[in-house]
Amino acid sequence: MGTTDIENNIVQLSNFTDGGKVVERELFTLPADAWKDLNVLDWVLSIKNQTNDSTESEFNDLMHSSFVKK
């Protein structure tokens, strides 16, 4: 979407937590030229299994701490 020389990506996220509150669905605009943490972006955009994963919480913590360090 955009005009000449302006590129954006629109991402829809579903069932995520924001400050302890579960958000059913939200749209976000990601400017193509913005700084990105590609590891976190890959994790956010990946399709998650609907099964319980015992390591999911630990991996989320790892992604968060890695992002904060940057």
RANOR-V491889 format. One line per field, one symbol per residue. phi: phi as a letter, one per 40 degrees, with the letter a starting at -180 (. if undefined). psi: psi as a letter, one per 30 degrees, with the letter a starting at -180 (. if undefined). burial: + if it has 9 or more other ideal C-beta (glycine too) atoms within 8 Angstrom, else -. A space follows every 50 residues. Layout:
# RANOR-V491889
phi = ???
psi = ???
burial = ???
This chain:
# RANOR-V491889
phi = .hbdgbbbbbbbbbfbbbggbcbcaabbbbcccccbcccccdcccccccc ccbcbccccdcccccccccc
psi = laakgjklkkkkkkilkjhfkkkekkkkkjkfglkkjeeeeeeeflkkkg lkjffeeeeeeeeeeeeee.
burial = -------+-++-+---------+------+------+--++-+------- -----+--+---+--++---
